[in-house]
Amino acid sequence: MRQLLSKKKVYSKIALLFCVMAVVGFISNSLLPALLILSVALLLWHYHHLFILDKWLWQDRKLSPPLTEGIWGKLFEAIYYQQRKERRKQAQLYQVIRRFRDGAEALSQAIIVLNKDWSLVWSNKLAQHFIGISWPQDEGQRLHNLIRHPNFLLFIQQHNFTKTLELVSPVNEQLMLEFTVSAYGTEQYLLTIRDISQIKLLEQVRKDFVANVSHELRTPLTVLRGYLELMDDNSATNTKVWQQAQSVMLEQTKRMDGLVQQLLTLSQIEATTKVQFEPKVDVPAMLAQLKLEATSLNSEKQHKLSFSIDNSLMVMAISEELRSAFANLVSNAIKYTPAGGDIQVSWQRDNLSATFSVIDNGEGIAPQHVKRLTERFYRVDQARARNTGGTGLGLAIVKHILSRHKSRLIIASERGKGSCFSFTLPAELVLSD
């Protein structure tokens, strides 16, 4: 620990100087002039060091103290010591602030620190992406001047921060945001904003799923119930009515069974996290069998079916799932291509990968529908889908199957010019010749 400046030593030295100068003045018979000269010299010496101190503190860039002796040397050292101590504290404080900011920047939420009057103190970078606020450019701005939405103004005026506010982002309409305010210290607020777009989307998908399943099951059940109620009347149970009823009930029962089976398939695929590929799947043989089935399915519409198959192209895969993906894409082309159309099925090498594609010259699909085709129960044309017996789950199943096989469904379509549904299995799943 540094020693304090000793008053006794300082005063003793000054007294000794004046005593010596008094003796010299007495001997030279000029006591008062000698003491005056000493006083002026001491005063000039102190002012000289004051100027040195002022220059060091305000002009010099070097951190080390000026070199001098005596009490001023000790004073310079003391100031230098305090400066070093303050710099260490500032460096520690800077590290704490930097860790806080790095932590705030790493969060998946926008963080905004506000004064009691809702003026901006600090925000992380995500705040600019969510609501367009940028720090330090907007520092000091009132938040309700930056977010001009009636619901937000009402939210901060009510001061009921036990609840959250859900609001569409003012800079990106695709984002749904959740605002939460909490006390921060004694005179500030902490506003956190998180993106709940995905949560809202999942909620909507769940609602749509329940509504669609209910709707799909209600129609065949209503038909079955109607015929069963009709059969309670003995006068209606003649052979002709029964034959008609049996045919319709069988058709509706198959429709329900197909829907349930596809739901179970989709549920099973989603529930199975561990993927175990078969070491060798004979895709050409699988597609040869599929060609026979497609020809039978095509007997009514009489499309021109052509299969271009590389008979040496084998892969590692889950055979039943891959067959389901192939069958869904081919059957969809047959169902939704007008009679007499042209359908081309291809299974070929693409460098080291393997590509499967189904191309038709049907009506095509509008761009706004293409990106939603793999959603469960989504249909471009509800009436046409029911006429063809579609459930709206086929492409959703294909999407999940391909995801498990490290691939994805690519859809290219243009109204009036047909569609192309394709996917590519990666080279790691393709067996060499």
Summary of the structure (lengths in Angstrom):
residues: 433
radius of gyration: 42.6
end to end distance: 82.2
largest distance: 156.6
contacts: 1148
relative contact order: 0.06
helix: 54%
strand: 18%
